[in-house]
């Protein structure tokens, strides 16, 4: 498989418009780091769609919210900037893997404010910025991805269905009334 990838030019190394759209739609992702001794660590990050932002063709960034106070990711990145982002879209059964390096940026309130979703959209407390430089990325096949849907999306579809049922019931009521 990897030989075939190399023959076809290898993995992509810049953020395309398709990848930017995919990133903008995500509500969560997994961030993997490794410490100086090679011990891996993976952390979930979440927020409203668009909380992970494309800065340019090589850079992703997000406001890192107050969390469990362990600071393992931050410590790992101090020792070793290598990082990996794993994006999963269960509804569309797609996943994207992004290899690169990351750094924590503190003390830049303007940048933090630019990356932070609006308060009415998300109420998390931002602590710092995490800037991720993309080196390579790949879209995986949908095989073995269970299809799942976000509650908000299902609720919206159910409301549409309920409105349509109410419309049809009203039509039936009017038709029955016309027969009487």
N, C-alpha and C positions, 0 to 999 in steps of 0.2 A: 504494500500500500504506500509506504513512504517513498519508495523508488518511483512509483507512478506520480506521486505528488511532485517530486523533484523534476521529472520529465515535463510536467505541465506547468513548470515555473515556480513550484513550491507554494507555501502558504502565502496568503496576502499579507502585506506589511503596512498598508495604509488603511485608514478608515474610509470606506466607500460610503456613498449616500445610502445604499441598502443597509449597511451595518449601522450607520447613524440613526436611521429610522427604527431599526430593531432595538438599539440601545435606548432610544427615547421612549419606547413603549414599555420597557421593563419596570416592574415594581420591586424586584429584588434580584440579587445575584450573590454568588459566593466568591470570596477573595481568599486566595491561598498565598501564604508566605512561608519562609523557612528561616530558621535562625542560623547563626554562624556554625553550629555543630551539625547542621543538616536536618534538624527536627522540623517536620512540616506542621503547619497549623492552617486550619480553614475557618473562616468566619463568614457568617451571613450578614448581608447589608440589605436594608429595605427602605422604601419610601414611596411616595406617589410616582406615577409614570413621569419620567423626565428628571428624576433626582440624580441619576447618573448622566452627566453631560459630556457631549463631545466639544472639546475646546478647539481642536484643529485636526488635521489629517493623521496626527501621531499621538494625540493626547486625549485622555478621558479624565474627568475629575468629579468629585462629589464632596459635599459637606459631610464630614464624619460626625455623627451624632453621639451624644453622651451615652455611654453603655455600661458595661459590667465593671468598669474600673480596673480591669486586669492589664490593659494596654499591651497585650501580647503582640498584636499586629504591629503596633508602633515600635516595640522593642525589636521585633524581627527585622523590620525595615531599617532600623538603625544599624544592625549587624550586616544585613544582606538585602540589597534593594530588589532582588529578583522576586517577581510576583506573578500571579495568574488569576484571571477573572473567568468565571464560569457562569454564563447566562443561560437560563432555561425558560422556554415558553411552552408550558404544558398544553395550553389550549390549542396551539398550532403545531405541537409536537416538533419543535426545533430547539437546537442548542448551539451555542457558539462558545468557543474556547479562545481566550486571548492571552498570549504570553507577553511579558514585558518586565518593566521595572517600575517601582513606585516610591514615592517619598511623601512624608508628612510635612505640611506647611502650616506653621503656627504664626500668630501675630499679624495676620493680614485680614482685618475685619471686612474690608471692601470686597475682597475675593470671596470670603466666606458668605457674605450677604448675597453676592451674585449667584452663588451656587445653591443657596438655601431655598427650598420651596417656600411659597408664601405661608404665613402663619395660619390662614384659614384652610389651607390645603394640607398642612402637616405641622404638628405641634412639637416636634422633637427639639431638643436643645443642642445646637451645633457646638462642637469643641474645636475642630481643626479641619483642614482641607487635606484630602488625599488625592495626589496627582499621579496618574498612571500613564507611562509612556509605552505605547503599543509597538512591539517588535514583530509580532506575527499573530494571525488569527485564522480560525477555520470554522466552518459550519459543518456540523455532524448530521448524519442521516437520522431520520425519525424512529428508526428501529428501537424497540423496547422502551420508548417513552410513553408512559400512560397518559391518556388525555384527561386533563383536569381543567376546571374552570374557576375563575374568581367569583366569589359570592356576589359582588356588585354586578358583574356581567350577567349572571344567572337571574338575579332579581330584576334587572332591566328587561330581559326577555320575558320573564313571567308577567311583568306588568303589561308589556305589549300584548301578550296572549290574553290576559284578563280584560284589557280594554276591547280587544277584538270580540271576545265572547260576549261582553256586555252589549256591543253594537249589534251582534247577530241576535241576541235575545230580544233586544228592542225591535229589531225588524220582524222577528217571529210574533211578538206581541202585537205589533201594528197590523200584520197580515191576519192574525186571528181576529182582531177587532173589526177588520174590514169585512170578514165573512159573516159576522153576527148581525 
